[in-house]
């Protein structure tokens, strides 16, 4: 380790990730469970992506966003789970400072993209239900690309802000991260310098980046609910709501994401952080294909064609 007093460079060159469990027997069980979850998540999301690509009926804005969400889910779980599986196999829990910051950046980037993509999907549902006559104009391919570009720009800005701010902190003491991946709150615990400004930045940026989409999503669903309740046919009501089945995904994503990110870390909360982290990085991406396919006959039909052929 190298020390440079009076500068903003870190004195630590590596961290130790404590992972989920200490017992070797439990580590074997965790390895099998997480490997299974990773294979299921990647397979499920790539199957949905393949179904969207090969089925012409699914070449619509809603499935354009769903396909992008599947790619992001694969990316999100890939950033966290394979490195953890590698550490369980090698019994080496060390991660370099640069690798830790890189993991943090890509996790924040993909989580931010998820956040804005879910907002775009809510807007798409709002237009489909509340503005059906002008839907094709308001949700043209140009608008879809614009929403995608804005999502990438906001998510990149968010990830770069957190990573850059964290890189200005000094790390010169304990280097054990009580988590299975590098995240902002847990790294705050190890800083030798004051994290007050960083915690304020974390809350402020999180409030803007997460709060604004939440308000937009809630507003969209209020308008959609009001429009659907005016429809007399119960069957039409069910069909209208089934086309926007991502409300469950929104609740799961934001519920765990806000708890996981928009607060400073503490030793007492770290074990809870691990559970929430598992839900946010593993369970959510694994459930998304089930949520979108179980209640959607079009996706089910396209998946069947992909798996067994025409």
Residue, then its C-alpha position, 0 to 999 in steps of 0.5 A: x500500500x502507498x500513502x500520500x498525505x495531503x492529496x486526494x489519492x487513496x492510500x489503499x490499493x485493494x478492498x476485501x469483499x466479505x460476500x454473503x456468508x462465512x461458512x464454507x458449506x454455505x458458500x457452496x450452497x450460495x454458489x449453486x443458487x447464484x449460478x442457477x439464478x444467473x443462468x435462469x436470468x440470462x436465459x430468460x431475458x435473452x429468450x424474450x429479446x430473441x422473441x421480440x426480434x423474430x416476431x413481427x407482431x412484437x415490433x412495437x414501442x412497448x416491446x422495443x423498451x422491453x427488449x432494452x430492459x432485458x439487455x439491461x437486466x442481463x448486464x446488471x446481474x453480470x456486473x455483480x454475480x460472476x465476480x462473486x462466483x469467481x471469488x467463491x471458487x478461488x477463495x480470494x475475496x480481494x478486489x483492486x481499487x480500480x476494479x471496485x470503482x469500475x464495478x460501481x460505475x457500471x452498476x450505477x449506469x445500468x441501474x440508472x438506465x433501468x430507472x429511466x427505461x421504466x419511466x419511458x415504458x410508463x409513458x408508452x402505456x399512458x399514450x396507448x391508453x389515454x391518447x390512442x388516436x395520436x399514439x403512433x405520432x407521439x411514440x414514433x421511432x424518432x421519439x423512441x430513439x430520443x427517449x433512449x438517448x436521454x436515458x443513456x445521458x442521464x444514467x451516464x451522468x449519474x454514474x460518472x458523478x457518483x464514481x468521480x465524487x467517490x474517487x476524491x475520498x481518502x481510504x487509508x484504514x480498514x479495507x473490508x467491504x461488508x457486501x458482495x459488490x462495491x456500492x456507494x454506501x458501503x464504501x462511505x464506511x471505509x473513508x478516512x475523510x469526511x463523507x458529509x458532502x458525498x452523502x448530501x450529493x448521493x441523496x440530492x442526485x438520487x432524489x432527482x434521478x429517482x424521484x422525478x421518474x417516480x412522480x412521472x410514473x405515478x402520474x401516468x398510472x393515475x391518468x391511466x386508471x382514470x381512463x380505464x375505469x371509464x370503460x364499461x366493458x370489464x374484459x376491455x379493462x383487463x386487456x388495457x391493464x395487461x398491456x402495462x404489466x410493468x407496474x409490478x417491476x416498477x414497485x420491486x425495482x424502486x422499492x429495493x433501489x431507493x433503500x439500497x442507494x439513497x441513504x448513507x451506509x452503517x455497520x448495523x444496516x450492512x447485513x440488511x443491505x446484502x439482502x436488499x442487494x440480492x433482491x435488487x441485483x439478482x431477484x428483480x432481473x430474474x423475475x422480469x421475464x416471468x412477469x412480462x411473459x406469464x400474462x402476455x399471450x403475444x410474448x408466450x407465443x413468440x417464446x414458444x416459436x423461439x424455443x420449439x420452432x415454427 
